[in-house]
Amino acid sequence: MIRSFKDQGLEKCWREGRCNKVPAKLQHRVLMKLDSMDAATCIEDLRNPPGNRLHTLQGKDFAGLWAISINGPWRLVFRYEEGHIYDIQLLQYH
């Protein structure tokens, strides 16, 4: 279940449908992924669909974080603790 967002624009998109800060071509997929993240009861729930490509991140700035794929280089990055999802942000990397 989602507990917090690091990106306020992403939170407004999900909670209020005001997606000004999320690229238009990604909005539908981002909202679908956020809904599945909120419904997840454990981290393994996010392995499906396989297109999520759930993975942990490496490096000093990303240690302890998880990511799922949105489209191309876009990922939803988050922290997972005790069955809950925190600090969600939409990042473009690679």
N, C-alpha and C positions, 0 to 999 in steps of 0.2 A: 504494500500500500504506500502511496506517495505521502510523504510527510512535509517536504519542503523543496523549494526551488532556489537555485543560486541566481537564476536569470529571471527578473521580474516580468520582462516582456513575454517570456515563455509561459510563465504562470498565468498572466492575463489571457493569453491565447487559450490555454486549456480551461481555465475557470470561467471566463467571460466571453470567449469567442472573439476577442479583439486581438488579432494576430498581426499587428503593424510591424513588429520586430522579427517576425518569422518570414523568410522568403516565401512568396506566394506558391511557387512550385513544390514546396515541401510541406505546406500547411496540413493537407489531408493526411499524409503519412505520419507526420509528427503527432497529430491528434490521435490517430489510431494507436500508435506506439505508447503514448502517454496513458491512454485508456487501458491498454494491456498491462502496463507497469502498475497502475493503480489496482488492478484486479489480481495481480500476482500475490501468492501467499508464501512463495519462497523464490530464491534466485533462479532455481532450475526451471520455474515456469517461464522465464524469459528466453529459454533456449528454443522455444517454438513460437513462431515459425522459424525454421532454420535460417531464413534470410536476416533475422535479427543479428546473427553472428555475435552473440554475447561473448565478451572477453574482458579480462582484466587489463588494466593499463600499466605501463612500466615508466620508470623515470622519476626523477626527483619531484616534479610538479604534479605527477599523476599517480603516485604510489597509493594503493588502497582504493582506487576508483575502478568502476566498471563502465563498459560502453556497449551500446547496441547500435547497429547500422540503421541509417535512414535512407540515404541515397548518395552514391559516390563517396566523397570525402566527409559527408555530414554524419555526425554521431550524437546520440543523447548520452551524455556522460553523467554519472551519478555515484553516490556512496550508498552502500547497502549494509545495514546493521540490524540484526535481530528481527528480520522479517519486514523491515521497512526501508523505503527509498528516500534519500535525502539529497539536497543540493544539486538538483537536476539542472543541467545546462546544455544548450545546443551548441556544438562546436564543429568547425570545419578544420580537419587536420589531414596531414599527409602531403 
